[in-house]
Amino acid sequence: MEFDKLVHQPTRLQIFAYLYRHGRCPFTEIVDSLDVTEGNLSSHLQTMESEEAVLVEKEFVDRKPQTSYELTDEGKQLFENHIETLEALIDGIGE
């Protein structure tokens, strides 16, 4: 049983879970909700983007730039696979 290192890293796991639950979210909402620094979040999101796990959308809202993120279908599948791996691990504890 192996964990996907992209998903399993603690901060990225929080990001995956948050985006999986909430869908498309602005960068500032993710920073506030996960209580991480902007630099830390940005670094992890770049890693996720390079692996095509998140989609980045830049737009202007009330004439201010806003960057939003959401999981791609591949990102959702990676997260679901990770959850299945965790469930299998938990199920195996009682054996």
Buried (B, 14 or more C-beta within 10 A) or exposed (E): EEBBEBBBBEBBBBBBBBBBEEEEBBBEBBBEEBEBEEEEBBBBBEBBBEBEBBBEEEEEEEEEEEBBBBBBEEBBEBBEEBBEBBEEEEEEEEE
